[in-house]
Amino acid sequence: MPPRESDRRGDDFPDDGEYPPGGRAYGEMPDAATEEIPFERVEEDEVSGLYYDSSGLPLGPSRFLAIEEEPSALVARYLFPTEKFRGEWRKHWSYLFDQFAYAAIATFIFGWLWGFLVKHHAGLATSITIIVWLLVMTVIAWRVADWYYDRFILTNKRIMAVSGMVTRTVAMMPLLRVTDMKYEQSALGRVLGYGTFVVESAGQDQALRTVKHLPNPNELYLRIVEEMYEPEAVEAKIAARAVDIAAEEEDGS
């Protein structure tokens, strides 16, 4: 005689059709796709490996580039009223490596020469050496100042590059004309965090094609691509940030 349903269930389960404690009927297997696992079961060290690749480098952006509120006075003069500013960046400080090297070498050489001439009491030659060294350092300082005024600019309409402290050059390309864009990083660029952007457009003559030594190239690349293909997402981020700032100011007051 086959056992009754109640015998198969056991004494712990009622025979009136009610589910046992736990919410599932007898014999019903848990659904792995829908059953929630408490977050406390996942330890931080169990998922820490997901943040790094096989070489130990972190995955994804190293840091988030915040959208700036207002352009600097240098950049604002080149934006028209209906254009929405998204950010401006100077070239990476590694752009000045050669200038720092020239300054160090010139200081060493002219310093040694100045000491040699002083030892031999060559007064005129000593003065000329100092003047030449000052001229070399002035040229280097000029180039450093030029670097300070170089900016890469992104708006909701175009990308721009402004360069030059006295002789100013402004190059721009509409985002609608950008057909391809990539960035390149050398081994040193990956370590220090800079890269070269190469922008292709539909036109033959391109005023802005290659921009070297831009900082945080991965984040900047994502910023530009998002502005090109998902401008609504950018607007939503800016609106959410404005709400957060207003809430912080209200709490602070």
C-alpha positions as CSV (number, residue, x, y, z in Angstrom):
1,M,0.0,0.0,0.0
2,P,1.6,3.3,-1.0
3,P,2.2,5.8,1.8
4,R,-0.3,8.6,2.1
5,E,0.7,12.2,1.2
6,S,0.7,13.1,4.9
7,D,3.1,10.2,5.6
8,R,5.5,11.4,3.0
9,R,5.4,14.9,4.4
10,G,6.0,13.9,7.9
11,D,4.5,15.0,11.1
12,D,6.1,18.4,11.0
13,F,4.0,19.6,8.1
14,P,0.3,20.0,8.2
15,D,-2.0,18.2,5.8
16,D,-4.4,21.1,5.3
17,G,-2.5,22.7,2.4
18,E,-0.7,25.4,4.4
19,Y,2.9,26.1,3.7
20,P,5.5,25.3,6.4
21,P,7.4,28.1,8.0
22,G,9.7,29.6,5.4
23,G,7.2,30.3,2.7
24,R,7.8,27.3,0.3
25,A,5.6,24.3,-0.1
26,Y,7.0,20.9,0.6
27,G,9.3,19.6,-2.1
28,E,9.6,23.1,-3.7
29,M,13.3,23.9,-4.4
30,P,14.6,27.4,-3.8
31,D,14.9,29.5,-6.9
32,A,18.6,30.5,-7.1
33,A,17.8,33.3,-9.6
34,T,15.2,35.0,-7.3
35,E,16.2,34.1,-3.8
36,E,18.0,37.0,-2.1
37,I,21.3,36.3,-0.4
38,P,22.0,38.6,2.6
39,F,24.7,41.1,1.9
40,E,26.5,40.1,5.1
41,R,27.4,36.8,3.6
42,V,29.7,38.4,1.0
43,E,33.0,39.5,2.6
44,E,35.1,42.3,1.2
45,D,38.1,40.1,0.6
46,E,36.0,37.8,-1.5
47,V,35.2,40.5,-4.1
48,S,38.4,42.6,-3.9
49,G,39.9,40.7,-6.8
50,L,37.1,41.9,-9.1
51,Y,38.6,45.5,-8.9
52,Y,41.9,44.5,-10.5
53,D,43.0,42.8,-13.6
54,S,45.6,39.9,-13.9
55,S,48.5,42.4,-13.9
56,G,47.3,44.0,-10.7
57,L,46.2,47.3,-12.3
58,P,42.8,48.7,-11.2
59,L,39.9,48.2,-13.5
60,G,37.8,51.2,-14.6
61,P,38.5,54.9,-14.1
62,S,41.1,55.7,-11.5
63,R,39.2,58.6,-10.3
64,F,36.0,60.5,-11.4
65,L,36.5,63.9,-13.1
66,A,33.9,66.2,-11.6
67,I,32.1,68.5,-14.0
68,E,33.3,72.1,-13.4
69,E,30.8,74.7,-12.7
70,E,32.2,77.7,-14.5
71,P,35.0,78.3,-17.1
72,S,38.1,80.3,-16.2
73,A,38.4,83.8,-17.5
74,L,40.9,82.6,-20.1
75,V,38.3,80.2,-21.6
76,A,35.1,82.1,-21.0
77,R,35.9,84.6,-23.7
78,Y,35.8,81.9,-26.4
79,L,32.4,80.5,-25.5
80,F,29.1,81.8,-26.9
81,P,26.1,82.4,-24.6
82,T,24.1,79.3,-25.5
83,E,27.0,76.9,-25.2
84,K,27.2,74.7,-22.1
85,F,30.6,74.4,-20.5
86,R,31.8,70.9,-19.5
87,G,35.3,71.3,-18.4
88,E,38.9,72.5,-19.2
89,W,42.2,70.8,-18.6
90,R,45.9,71.8,-18.8
91,K,48.4,69.5,-20.3
92,H,50.0,67.0,-17.9
93,W,53.0,68.3,-16.0
94,S,55.1,65.6,-17.7
95,Y,54.9,67.9,-20.8
96,L,57.6,70.0,-19.0
97,F,60.0,67.2,-18.5
98,D,62.4,68.4,-21.2
99,Q,62.3,72.0,-19.9
100,F,63.1,70.8,-16.4
101,A,66.0,68.8,-17.8
102,Y,67.3,71.7,-19.8
103,A,67.2,73.9,-16.7
104,A,69.1,71.4,-14.6
105,I,71.7,70.8,-17.3
106,A,72.2,74.5,-17.9
107,T,72.5,75.3,-14.2
108,F,75.1,72.5,-13.8
109,I,77.2,73.6,-16.8
110,F,77.0,77.4,-16.2
111,G,77.6,76.8,-12.5
112,W,80.7,74.8,-13.2
113,L,81.9,77.4,-15.7
114,W,81.2,80.3,-13.4
115,G,83.2,78.7,-10.6
116,F,86.1,78.0,-13.0
117,L,86.1,81.6,-14.2
118,V,86.0,83.0,-10.7
119,K,88.9,80.9,-9.7
120,H,90.9,82.3,-12.6
121,H,89.7,85.9,-11.9
122,A,88.0,86.3,-15.3
123,G,85.6,89.1,-14.3
124,L,84.1,89.9,-17.7
125,A,83.7,86.3,-18.7
126,T,82.1,85.6,-15.4
127,S,79.5,88.3,-16.0
128,I,78.8,87.0,-19.5
129,T,78.3,83.5,-18.1
130,I,75.7,84.8,-15.6
131,I,73.9,86.8,-18.3
132,V,73.7,83.8,-20.7
133,W,72.4,81.5,-17.9
134,L,69.7,84.1,-17.0
135,L,68.7,84.2,-20.7
136,V,68.4,80.4,-20.9
137,M,66.3,80.3,-17.7
138,T,64.1,83.1,-19.0
139,V,63.3,81.1,-22.2
140,I,62.5,78.0,-20.0
141,A,60.3,80.1,-17.7
142,W,58.5,81.5,-20.8
143,R,57.8,77.9,-22.0
144,V,56.5,77.0,-18.6
145,A,54.2,80.0,-18.6
146,D,53.0,78.9,-22.1
147,W,52.1,75.5,-20.7
148,Y,50.0,77.2,-18.0
149,Y,47.9,79.0,-20.6
150,D,47.4,75.9,-22.8
151,R,43.9,74.4,-22.2
152,F,41.8,71.6,-23.7
153,I,38.1,72.5,-23.4
154,L,34.9,70.5,-23.8
155,T,31.4,71.9,-24.2
156,N,28.1,70.4,-25.3
157,K,28.9,71.6,-28.8
158,R,32.6,71.2,-29.5
159,I,36.1,70.5,-28.3
160,M,38.7,73.2,-28.3
161,A,42.4,73.7,-27.7
162,V,43.7,77.1,-26.7
163,S,47.5,77.7,-26.6
164,G,49.9,80.5,-26.4
165,M,50.5,83.2,-23.8
166,V,51.2,86.2,-26.2
167,T,50.4,84.7,-29.6
168,R,47.1,82.9,-29.0
169,T,45.9,80.0,-31.1
170,V,42.4,78.6,-30.8
171,A,41.5,75.4,-32.5
172,M,38.1,73.8,-32.3
173,M,36.0,70.9,-33.8
174,P,32.2,70.4,-33.5
175,L,31.2,67.2,-31.8
176,L,28.8,66.5,-34.6
177,R,31.7,66.3,-37.1
178,V,33.8,63.9,-35.0
179,T,33.7,60.5,-36.8
180,D,36.4,58.7,-34.8
181,M,38.4,59.4,-31.6
182,K,41.0,57.4,-29.8
183,Y,43.7,58.0,-27.2
184,E,47.2,56.5,-27.0
185,Q,49.3,55.9,-23.9
186,S,52.9,54.9,-23.8
187,A,54.3,52.9,-20.9
188,L,55.4,56.0,-19.1
189,G,52.0,57.6,-19.9
190,R,50.2,54.7,-18.2
191,V,52.4,55.1,-15.1
192,L,52.0,58.9,-14.8
193,G,48.5,59.2,-16.1
194,Y,48.6,61.0,-19.4
195,G,47.9,60.2,-23.1
196,T,47.6,61.6,-26.6
197,F,44.2,62.1,-28.2
198,V,43.7,61.6,-31.9
199,V,40.4,63.0,-33.3
200,E,39.1,62.3,-36.8
201,S,36.4,64.3,-38.5
202,A,34.5,64.2,-41.7
203,G,36.4,67.2,-43.2
204,Q,39.8,67.0,-44.9
205,D,41.3,70.0,-43.1
206,Q,41.3,69.5,-39.4
207,A,42.3,72.4,-37.0
208,L,42.2,70.0,-34.1
209,R,43.5,66.5,-34.7
210,T,46.2,65.5,-32.2
211,V,46.4,66.8,-28.6
212,K,49.3,65.5,-26.6
213,H,49.9,65.0,-22.8
214,L,46.3,65.2,-21.7
215,P,45.7,64.1,-18.1
216,N,43.5,61.2,-17.1
217,P,42.9,60.1,-20.7
218,N,40.5,57.3,-19.9
219,E,38.2,59.4,-17.8
220,L,38.4,62.3,-20.3
221,Y,37.7,59.9,-23.2
222,L,34.5,58.6,-21.4
223,R,33.5,62.2,-20.7
224,I,33.7,63.2,-24.4
225,V,32.0,60.0,-25.6
226,E,29.2,60.5,-23.1
227,E,28.7,64.1,-24.3
228,M,28.6,62.9,-27.9
229,Y,26.1,60.0,-27.4
230,E,24.3,60.5,-24.1
231,P,24.0,64.3,-23.5
232,E,20.8,63.6,-21.5
233,A,22.9,61.6,-19.0
234,V,25.3,64.5,-18.6
235,E,22.4,66.9,-17.9
236,A,21.0,64.4,-15.3
237,K,24.3,64.2,-13.5
238,I,24.6,68.0,-13.4
239,A,21.0,68.4,-12.1
240,A,21.6,65.7,-9.4
241,R,24.8,67.4,-8.4
242,A,23.0,70.8,-8.1
243,V,20.4,69.2,-5.8
244,D,23.1,67.7,-3.6
245,I,24.9,71.0,-3.4
246,A,21.7,72.8,-2.5
247,A,20.9,70.1,0.2
248,E,24.4,70.5,1.7
249,E,24.1,74.3,1.8
250,E,20.7,74.0,3.4
251,D,22.1,71.6,6.1
252,G,25.1,73.8,6.7
253,S,22.9,76.9,7.2
